[in-house]
Amino acid sequence: MKIYLMTDMEGVCGVINSDDYVSPGCRYYEVGRELTTLEVNSAIEGLLEAGATEILVVDGHGAGAINPSLLHREAKLLAGRPIGYPFGCDGSFDCALMIGQHAKTNTDGGHLCHTGSFEVENLIINGVSVGEAGCNMLFTAYYNIPTIMLSGDESACNEVKALAPTMEVAPVKFGIKRGFASVLTPEQNKLFNGAAIHLSPEKARALIKEKARIALERIDHIQPFWLEPPYELEHILRPTTPGGKTRVARVTSNDLMELLNMPKNFI
């Protein structure tokens, strides 16, 4: 069984904030990479126990979050830039998972919430607000591949369960800031929901392993998230200064992959 495993970083247990953990040159960036890679390894172990035969790990974090020297020996790694949708996915995979995923922008109670970047106010496809997780679920479903499991903060887990109620989730941290970051500047947004309660990394990895195994065992009972064409995508950016105006770009297409890759003119 061939598995597509998309990774991110801000939803990893022990990744405390953006400024210290998620970019090269940050004081704890290598710690963040190790924490991310070890969570991915735990998912791989659960998948192998459930019968996976081939696993592609896709480093979906912009600056990179996987340490290849620590990655499980049974996995292959897709990393580096430039790369865009569909991020190495095709119809040869049986299912997909997401590890280390954060909630979408403006999520109440999330941790380090954003969609693509802290600059984004909202991303809407056919009237449905989606984050990075939702976009990932859509482009795998484009190839008839169900996303069966996600790990990340509790709000990210709730987000995908609302889109695909039958999938498995592993909440590894819990944001404590209530309220919405709507129309804050990108810098204000980055700091808005920076506090969370984390599991111990070992306990988080054990949960991820268990949920990945269960998800693969339940693959026939997990339905994908999908939106039917034609498509309209509305991409809204935050104001650059306090009290400023948002900027909006709209694109349309009859093909999801074309839609996700279309250039955007913000006005």
TITILO-709161 format. One record per residue: residue number from 1; residue in one letter; z negated, x negated, y negated of N, C-alpha, C, CB in turn. Coordinates in steps of 0.2 Angstrom, whole numbers, m for minus. Glycine has a CB too. Example, Ala and Ser with C-alpha at 12.3 -4.5 7.8 and 13.67 -1.06 7.14 Angstrom:
nr,rest,n_pz,n_px,n_py,ca_pz,ca_px,ca_py,c_pz,c_px,c_py,cb_pz,cb_px,cb_py
1,a,m39,m66,28,m39,m62,22,m39,m66,16,m45,m57,22
2,s,m35,m64,11,m36,m68,5,m39,m64,0,m29,m70,3
This chain:
nr,rest,n_pz,n_px,n_py,ca_pz,ca_px,ca_py,c_pz,c_px,c_py,cb_pz,cb_px,cb_py
1,m,0,m4,6,0,0,0,0,m4,m6,m6,5,0
2,k,5,m3,m11,6,m7,m17,2,m4,m23,13,m8,m18
3,i,m2,m8,m26,m6,m6,m32,m5,m9,m38,m14,m7,m30
4,y,m4,m5,m44,m3,m7,m50,m10,m6,m54,2,m3,m54
5,l,m13,m12,m56,m19,m12,m59,m19,m15,m67,m24,m17,m55
6,m,m19,m10,m71,m19,m12,m78,m26,m14,m81,m16,m6,m83
7,t,m27,m19,m85,m33,m21,m87,m33,m21,m95,m35,m28,m85
8,d,m40,m20,m98,m41,m21,m105,m48,m25,m105,m41,m14,m109
9,m,m50,m25,m111,m56,m29,m112,m62,m26,m115,m55,m35,m116
10,e,m61,m22,m120,m66,m19,m124,m70,m14,m120,m63,m15,m130
11,g,m68,m11,m114,m72,m7,m110,m76,m10,m105,m67,m2,m107
12,v,m76,m17,m105,m79,m21,m99,m87,m21,m101,m76,m28,m99
13,c,m91,m20,m96,m98,m21,m96,m100,m28,m99,m102,m19,m90
14,g,m104,m29,m104,m106,m35,m107,m102,m37,m112,m106,m40,m101
15,v,m96,m34,m114,m92,m36,m120,m95,m32,m125,m84,m34,m119
16,i,m99,m35,m130,m103,m32,m134,m100,m30,m141,m109,m37,m136
17,n,m95,m34,m143,m92,m32,m150,m85,m35,m150,m96,m34,m156
18,s,m81,m34,m155,m74,m36,m156,m74,m43,m159,m70,m32,m160
19,d,m78,m44,m164,m78,m51,m167,m80,m57,m163,m82,m50,m173
20,d,m84,m56,m158,m87,m61,m154,m84,m62,m147,m94,m61,m153
21,y,m80,m57,m145,m78,m57,m138,m71,m57,m136,m82,m52,m134
22,v,m67,m54,m140,m60,m52,m138,m54,m56,m140,m59,m45,m140
23,s,m55,m61,m144,m50,m64,m147,m51,m72,m146,m48,m63,m154
24,p,m45,m76,m145,m46,m83,m144,m49,m86,m151,m39,m86,m143
25,g,m54,m90,m150,m58,m93,m155,m64,m90,m156,m54,m93,m161
26,c,m65,m84,m154,m72,m80,m154,m77,m84,m150,m71,m73,m152
27,r,m83,m84,m152,m88,m88,m149,m89,m86,m142,m95,m88,m153
28,y,m88,m80,m140,m90,m78,m133,m83,m76,m130,m95,m73,m133
29,y,m77,m78,m132,m71,m76,m129,m71,m77,m122,m65,m79,m133
30,e,m73,m84,m120,m72,m86,m113,m77,m82,m109,m74,m93,m112
31,v,m83,m80,m111,m88,m75,m108,m84,m69,m107,m94,m75,m112
32,g,m81,m66,m112,m77,m60,m111,m72,m60,m106,m74,m57,m118
33,r,m68,m65,m105,m63,m66,m100,m66,m66,m93,m59,m73,m102
34,e,m72,m70,m93,m75,m70,m86,m77,m63,m84,m81,m75,m86
35,l,m81,m60,m88,m83,m53,m87,m78,m49,m85,m87,m50,m93
36,t,m72,m49,m88,m66,m45,m87,m64,m46,m80,m61,m45,m92
37,t,m62,m53,m79,m59,m55,m72,m64,m53,m66,m58,m62,m72
38,l,m70,m53,m67,m75,m52,m62,m75,m44,m60,m82,m54,m63
39,e,m74,m40,m66,m74,m33,m64,m67,m31,m61,m74,m29,m71
40,v,m62,m35,m63,m55,m34,m59,m56,m36,m52,m50,m38,m63
41,n,m59,m41,m51,m60,m44,m44,m64,m38,m40,m64,m50,m44
42,s,m69,m35,m43,m73,m30,m39,m68,m24,m37,m79,m28,m43
43,a,m64,m22,m42,m59,m17,m40,m55,m19,m35,m55,m15,m46
44,i,m52,m25,m35,m48,m28,m30,m51,m27,m23,m46,m35,m31
45,e,m58,m29,m23,m61,m29,m16,m62,m22,m13,m68,m32,m17
46,g,m63,m17,m18,m63,m10,m15,m57,m8,m13,m66,m6,m21
47,l,m51,m10,m16,m45,m8,m14,m43,m11,m8,m40,m10,m20
48,l,m44,m17,m7,m43,m20,0,m47,m17,5,m45,m28,m1
49,e,m53,m15,4,m57,m12,9,m53,m5,11,m64,m11,7
50,a,m50,m2,6,m47,5,8,m40,4,10,m47,9,1
51,g,m37,m2,11,m31,m3,14,m25,m5,10,m29,3,17
52,a,m27,m7,4,m22,m10,m1,m19,m17,2,m24,m12,m8
53,t,m12,m17,2,m9,m23,4,m6,m28,m1,m3,m21,9
54,e,m4,m25,m7,m2,m29,m12,m4,m26,m19,6,m29,m12
55,i,m7,m31,m23,m10,m29,m29,m7,m33,m35,m18,m29,m29
56,l,m4,m29,m40,m2,m33,m46,m7,m31,m52,5,m30,m48
57,v,m10,m36,m54,m15,m36,m60,m11,m37,m67,m21,m41,m60
58,v,m11,m32,m71,m7,m33,m77,m12,m34,m83,m3,m27,m79
59,d,m12,m40,m86,m16,m41,m92,m14,m37,m98,m17,m49,m93
60,g,m17,m32,m99,m15,m27,m104,m19,m28,m111,m16,m20,m102
61,h,m23,m33,m111,m27,m35,m118,m22,m39,m122,m33,m38,m116
62,g,m21,m38,m128,m17,m41,m133,m17,m49,m132,m18,m39,m140
63,a,m23,m51,m133,m24,m59,m133,m25,m62,m126,m30,m60,m137
64,g,m25,m57,m121,m26,m60,m114,m34,m59,m113,m24,m67,m114
65,a,m35,m57,m107,m42,m56,m105,m43,m58,m98,m44,m49,m105
66,i,m38,m60,m94,m39,m62,m87,m39,m70,m87,m34,m59,m82
67,n,m44,m73,m83,m44,m80,m82,m41,m81,m75,m52,m83,m82
68,p,m35,m84,m75,m31,m84,m69,m35,m88,m63,m25,m87,m70
69,s,m39,m93,m66,m43,m97,m61,m48,m94,m57,m46,m103,m64
70,l,m51,m88,m60,m56,m84,m57,m53,m78,m54,m61,m82,m62
71,l,m47,m76,m54,m44,m70,m52,m44,m70,m44,m37,m69,m54
72,h,m45,m65,m41,m45,m64,m34,m39,m67,m30,m46,m57,m32
73,r,m40,m70,m25,m34,m74,m22,m28,m69,m19,m36,m78,m17
74,e,m30,m63,m18,m25,m58,m15,m21,m54,m21,m29,m53,m11
75,a,m23,m56,m27,m19,m52,m32,m14,m57,m35,m24,m50,m38
76,k,m8,m53,m38,m3,m57,m42,m5,m55,m49,4,m55,m40
77,l,m3,m59,m54,m5,m58,m61,1,m57,m65,m10,m63,m64
78,l,2,m52,m69,7,m52,m75,3,m53,m81,11,m45,m75
79,a,5,m58,m85,2,m60,m91,7,m63,m96,m4,m64,m90
80,g,5,m63,m102,9,m66,m107,12,m61,m112,14,m71,m104
81,r,15,m63,m117,19,m59,m122,25,m63,m124,14,m57,m128
82,p,30,m59,m126,31,m52,m127,32,m48,m121,36,m50,m132
83,i,29,m42,m120,30,m37,m115,28,m31,m118,25,m39,m109
84,g,32,m26,m116,31,m19,m118,31,m14,m112,36,m17,m123
85,y,31,m8,m114,32,m2,m109,38,m4,m105,32,5,m112
86,p,38,m3,m98,32,m1,m94,28,m6,m91,35,3,m88
87,f,27,m12,m94,22,m17,m92,23,m19,m85,15,m15,m94
88,g,29,m20,m82,30,m22,m75,29,m16,m70,25,m27,m74
89,c,29,m10,m72,28,m5,m68,35,m2,m66,24,1,m71
90,d,35,0,m60,41,3,m57,40,8,m51,47,m2,m55
91,g,45,11,m48,43,16,m43,41,13,m36,49,20,m42
92,s,40,6,m36,38,3,m30,31,4,m28,40,m4,m29
93,f,27,6,m33,20,6,m33,17,13,m30,16,5,m40
94,d,12,13,m27,9,19,m24,4,22,m28,6,18,m17
95,c,1,18,m32,m4,21,m37,m6,16,m42,m11,24,m33
96,a,m10,18,m47,m12,14,m53,m19,15,m54,m8,15,m59
97,l,m23,10,m57,m29,10,m59,m30,6,m66,m34,6,m54
98,m,m35,8,m70,m37,4,m76,m44,2,m76,m36,9,m82
99,i,m45,m5,m77,m51,m8,m78,m52,m11,m85,m51,m14,m72
100,g,m58,m9,m87,m60,m12,m94,m58,m8,m99,m58,m19,m94
101,q,m56,m1,m98,m53,3,m104,m58,6,m108,m49,8,m100
102,h,m57,6,m115,m61,9,m120,m58,16,m122,m61,4,m126
103,a,m62,20,m125,m60,26,m127,m55,26,m133,m66,30,m130
104,k,m51,31,m134,m46,31,m140,m50,32,m146,m42,38,m139
105,t,m46,30,m152,m48,31,m158,m52,37,m160,m43,29,m163
106,n,m57,37,m164,m60,43,m167,m64,47,m161,m56,47,m170
107,t,m66,43,m156,m70,46,m151,m78,47,m152,m69,43,m144
108,d,m80,53,m152,m88,53,m153,m91,50,m147,m89,61,m154
109,g,m96,45,m149,m100,42,m144,m97,37,m140,m102,48,m139
110,g,m91,34,m142,m88,29,m138,m90,22,m140,m80,29,m140
111,h,m87,17,m138,m89,10,m139,m83,6,m141,m93,7,m134
112,l,m82,3,m147,m76,0,m149,m70,4,m148,m76,m7,m145
113,c,m70,10,m150,m65,15,m149,m59,13,m154,m67,22,m151
114,h,m53,13,m151,m47,11,m155,m41,13,m150,m46,4,m157
115,t,m35,14,m153,m29,15,m149,m24,10,m151,m26,22,m151
116,g,m23,5,m147,m19,m1,m149,m22,m6,m154,m12,2,m152
117,s,m24,m3,m159,m28,m8,m164,m33,m3,m168,m23,m11,m169
118,f,m37,m6,m171,m42,m3,m175,m39,0,m182,m48,m7,m178
119,e,m32,m1,m183,m28,2,m188,m26,9,m187,m22,m3,m189
120,v,m26,11,m181,m23,18,m179,m28,23,m180,m21,17,m172
121,e,m26,28,m184,m30,34,m185,m30,39,m179,m28,38,m191
122,n,m23,40,m176,m22,45,m171,m15,43,m168,m23,52,m173
123,l,m14,45,m162,m8,45,m158,m7,51,m154,m7,38,m153
124,i,m2,55,m156,m1,62,m153,6,62,m150,m2,67,m159
125,i,6,65,m144,12,66,m140,12,73,m138,13,61,m134
126,n,17,77,m141,18,84,m140,12,88,m141,20,85,m132
127,g,8,86,m146,2,90,m148,m4,87,m145,3,97,m147
128,v,m4,83,m140,m9,80,m137,m11,73,m139,m8,80,m129
129,s,m18,73,m142,m20,66,m144,m21,62,m138,m26,67,m148
130,v,m18,56,m138,m19,51,m132,m21,44,m135,m13,51,m128
131,g,m25,41,m131,m26,34,m132,m22,29,m127,m34,33,m131
132,e,m24,23,m127,m21,18,m123,m21,21,m115,m24,11,m123
133,a,m27,24,m113,m27,26,m106,m22,32,m105,m34,29,m105
134,g,m22,36,m110,m17,42,m109,m10,39,m109,m18,47,m114
135,c,m8,35,m113,m1,32,m113,0,28,m106,0,27,m119
136,n,m5,25,m104,m4,21,m97,m3,26,m92,m10,17,m96
137,m,m7,32,m92,m6,37,m87,1,40,m87,m12,42,m87
138,l,3,41,m93,10,44,m94,15,40,m91,11,46,m101
139,f,15,33,m93,21,29,m91,21,27,m83,21,23,m95
140,t,15,28,m80,15,27,m73,17,33,m69,8,25,m70
141,a,15,39,m72,18,46,m70,25,46,m71,14,51,m73
142,y,28,43,m75,35,43,m76,39,40,m70,37,38,m82
143,y,35,36,m66,38,33,m60,35,37,m54,37,26,m59
144,n,32,43,m55,28,47,m50,23,43,m47,34,49,m45
145,i,19,39,m51,13,35,m48,7,38,m52,14,28,m50
146,p,2,41,m47,m4,44,m50,m9,38,m52,m7,48,m45
147,t,m12,39,m58,m18,34,m60,m24,37,m56,m18,34,m67
148,i,m27,33,m52,m32,36,m48,m39,34,m50,m31,34,m41
149,m,m40,29,m54,m47,27,m56,m47,23,m62,m50,23,m50
150,l,m52,24,m66,m53,20,m72,m60,18,m73,m51,25,m79
151,s,m61,12,m75,m68,10,m77,m68,8,m85,m70,3,m73
152,g,m74,9,m88,m74,8,m95,m81,11,m98,m68,10,m99
153,d,m81,12,m104,m87,16,m107,m86,23,m105,m87,15,m115
154,e,m92,26,m105,m93,33,m103,m88,38,m107,m100,36,m104
155,s,m86,37,m113,m82,41,m117,m75,40,m114,m82,40,m124
156,a,m73,34,m112,m66,33,m110,m66,37,m103,m65,25,m109
157,c,m71,37,m99,m71,40,m93,m70,48,m94,m77,39,m89
158,n,m74,50,m99,m73,58,m100,m66,59,m103,m78,60,m106
159,e,m63,55,m107,m56,56,m109,m51,57,m104,m55,50,m114
160,v,m51,52,m99,m46,53,m94,m48,59,m89,m46,46,m90
161,k,m54,60,m88,m56,66,m84,m53,73,m87,m63,66,m82
162,a,m53,73,m93,m50,79,m97,m43,79,m96,m52,78,m104
163,l,m39,74,m95,m32,74,m94,m30,74,m86,m29,67,m96
164,a,m34,71,m82,m33,71,m75,m40,72,m71,m30,65,m72
165,p,m42,78,m70,m49,80,m68,m51,77,m61,m50,87,m68
166,t,m46,76,m57,m47,74,m50,m48,66,m49,m42,76,m46
167,m,m46,62,m54,m47,55,m54,m54,53,m53,m43,51,m59
168,e,m55,47,m51,m62,43,m51,m63,39,m57,m62,39,m44
169,v,m69,39,m59,m71,35,m65,m77,31,m63,m72,39,m71
170,a,m78,25,m67,m84,21,m66,m86,19,m73,m82,15,m62
171,p,m91,23,m76,m94,22,m82,m99,16,m82,m97,28,m85
172,v,m97,10,m86,m101,4,m85,m105,3,m92,m97,m2,m84
173,k,m104,7,m97,m108,6,m103,m108,13,m107,m106,1,m108
174,f,m112,14,m112,m113,21,m115,m114,20,m122,m119,24,m111
175,g,m109,22,m126,m110,21,m133,m115,26,m136,m103,23,m137
176,i,m119,24,m141,m124,28,m144,m123,30,m151,m130,23,m144
177,k,m117,28,m154,m116,31,m161,m112,38,m160,m111,26,m165
178,r,m115,43,m163,m112,49,m163,m108,50,m170,m117,55,m163
179,g,m103,54,m169,m99,56,m175,m92,53,m174,m102,53,m181
180,f,m88,54,m179,m81,52,m179,m79,47,m185,m76,58,m179
181,a,m75,42,m183,m73,37,m188,m67,39,m192,m72,30,m185
182,s,m65,45,m192,m59,48,m196,m58,45,m203,m59,55,m195
183,v,m53,43,m205,m50,40,m211,m54,34,m214,m51,46,m216
184,l,m58,31,m210,m61,25,m211,m56,19,m212,m67,23,m207
185,t,m57,14,m215,m52,8,m215,m52,5,m208,m53,3,m221
186,p,m47,1,m206,m48,m3,m200,m54,m7,m199,m42,m7,m199
187,e,m56,m10,m204,m62,m14,m204,m68,m10,m203,m63,m19,m210
188,q,m69,m4,m206,m74,0,m206,m74,3,m199,m74,6,m211
189,n,m68,5,m196,m68,8,m189,m70,3,m184,m61,10,m188
190,k,m69,m4,m185,m70,m9,m180,m78,m9,m179,m68,m15,m182
191,l,m82,m8,m185,m89,m8,m185,m92,m2,m183,m91,m11,m191
192,f,m89,4,m183,m92,10,m183,m96,12,m177,m87,16,m184
193,n,m93,11,m171,m96,12,m165,m97,6,m161,m93,18,m161
194,g,m101,1,m164,m101,m6,m160,m108,m6,m156,m102,m11,m165
195,a,m112,m1,m155,m118,m1,m151,m117,3,m145,m124,1,m155
196,a,m119,0,m139,m119,3,m133,m125,1,m128,m112,2,m129
197,i,m126,5,m123,m131,3,m118,m127,1,m112,m136,9,m116
198,h,m128,m5,m110,m124,m8,m104,m127,m8,m98,m121,m15,m106
199,l,m124,m7,m92,m127,m8,m86,m127,m16,m85,m123,m5,m80
200,s,m131,m18,m80,m131,m25,m78,m124,m27,m76,m136,m27,m73
201,p,m121,m32,m77,m114,m34,m75,m113,m33,m67,m112,m40,m77
202,e,m118,m35,m63,m118,m35,m56,m118,m27,m54,m124,m38,m53
203,k,m122,m23,m57,m122,m16,m55,m115,m13,m57,m128,m13,m58
204,a,m113,m15,m63,m106,m12,m65,m101,m14,m60,m104,m15,m72
205,r,m101,m20,m57,m96,m22,m53,m96,m19,m46,m96,m30,m52
206,a,m102,m17,m44,m103,m14,m38,m101,m7,m38,m111,m14,m36
207,l,m102,m3,m44,m99,3,m45,m92,3,m45,m102,6,m52
208,i,m89,m2,m49,m81,m2,m49,m78,m3,m42,m79,m8,m54
209,k,m81,m7,m38,m79,m8,m31,m79,m2,m27,m83,m14,m28
210,e,m85,2,m28,m86,8,m24,m81,13,m26,m93,11,m25
211,k,m80,14,m33,m75,19,m35,m68,18,m34,m76,20,m43
212,a,m66,11,m34,m59,9,m32,m58,11,m25,m58,2,m34
213,r,m63,9,m21,m62,11,m14,m61,18,m12,m67,8,m9
214,i,m65,22,m15,m65,30,m15,m59,32,m17,m71,33,m18
215,a,m57,30,m23,m50,32,m26,m44,31,m22,m49,29,m33
216,l,m44,26,m19,m38,24,m14,m38,29,m8,m38,17,m13
217,e,m44,30,m6,m45,34,0,m43,41,m2,m52,34,3
218,r,m44,43,m8,m43,50,m10,m36,51,m13,m48,52,m15
219,i,m32,46,m13,m25,46,m17,m21,52,m16,m21,40,m14
220,d,m21,55,m10,m17,61,m9,m20,67,m13,m17,63,m2
221,h,m26,67,m16,m30,72,m19,m30,71,m26,m37,73,m16
222,i,m27,66,m29,m28,65,m36,m21,66,m39,m30,57,m37
223,q,m21,71,m44,m15,73,m48,m14,69,m54,m15,80,m49
224,p,m8,67,m56,m6,63,m62,m7,67,m68,0,59,m61
225,f,m8,64,m74,m7,67,m80,0,66,m82,m12,64,m85
226,w,3,72,m85,10,72,m86,12,77,m92,15,73,m80
227,l,16,75,m96,19,79,m102,26,80,m101,17,77,m109
228,e,29,86,m101,36,87,m100,40,86,m106,37,94,m98
229,p,46,83,m106,50,82,m112,53,89,m114,56,78,m110
230,p,56,89,m120,57,84,m125,51,82,m128,62,86,m130
231,y,51,75,m131,45,73,m134,45,72,m141,43,66,m130
232,e,39,73,m144,38,71,m151,32,67,m152,38,77,m156
233,l,32,61,m154,26,56,m155,25,56,m162,28,49,m152
234,e,18,57,m164,16,56,m171,11,50,m171,13,62,m174
235,h,12,45,m175,8,39,m175,5,39,m182,12,33,m173
236,i,m2,39,m183,m5,39,m189,m9,33,m190,m9,46,m190
237,l,m8,30,m196,m12,24,m197,m17,25,m202,m7,18,m200
238,r,m23,22,m202,m29,22,m206,m27,20,m214,m35,19,m204
239,p,m31,22,m218,m30,20,m225,m32,12,m225,m34,24,m230
240,t,m28,9,m229,m30,1,m230,m36,0,m235,m24,m2,m232
241,t,m38,5,m239,m43,4,m243,m48,11,m243,m41,3,m251
242,p,m54,10,m244,m58,16,m244,m56,22,m248,m66,14,m246
243,g,m55,28,m246,m53,33,m249,m45,34,m250,m56,33,m256
244,g,m42,29,m247,m34,29,m247,m31,34,m243,m32,22,m246
245,k,m25,34,m243,m21,39,m239,m19,36,m232,m15,41,m243
246,t,m18,40,m227,m15,38,m221,m8,38,m221,m18,43,m215
247,r,m5,34,m216,2,34,m216,5,36,m209,5,26,m217
248,v,10,39,m209,13,43,m203,20,41,m201,12,51,m204
249,a,21,40,m195,28,39,m192,29,44,m186,29,32,m189
250,r,35,47,m186,36,52,m181,43,50,m178,37,59,m184
251,v,43,50,m171,49,49,m167,50,54,m162,49,41,m164
252,t,56,55,m160,57,60,m154,62,57,m149,60,66,m157
253,s,62,60,m143,66,58,m138,65,62,m132,64,50,m136
254,n,71,62,m128,70,66,m121,68,62,m116,77,69,m120
255,d,67,55,m117,64,51,m112,58,47,m114,70,45,m110
256,l,53,48,m110,46,45,m112,47,38,m113,41,47,m106
257,m,50,34,m109,50,27,m110,53,25,m116,53,23,m104
258,e,59,28,m118,62,27,m124,57,29,m130,68,31,m125
259,l,54,34,m129,49,36,m134,44,31,m136,46,43,m133
260,l,41,28,m131,35,24,m131,37,17,m134,32,22,m125
261,n,44,15,m134,46,9,m136,50,9,m143,51,6,m131
262,m,51,15,m145,55,16,m151,51,13,m157,56,24,m153
263,p,55,10,m162,52,7,m168,50,13,m173,57,2,m172
264,k,45,12,m177,42,17,m181,42,15,m188,35,18,m179
265,n,44,20,m192,44,19,m199,39,23,m203,51,21,m202
266,f,34,20,m205,28,23,m208,29,25,m215,21,19,m207
267,i,27,31,m217,28,33,m224,21,37,m226,34,38,m225
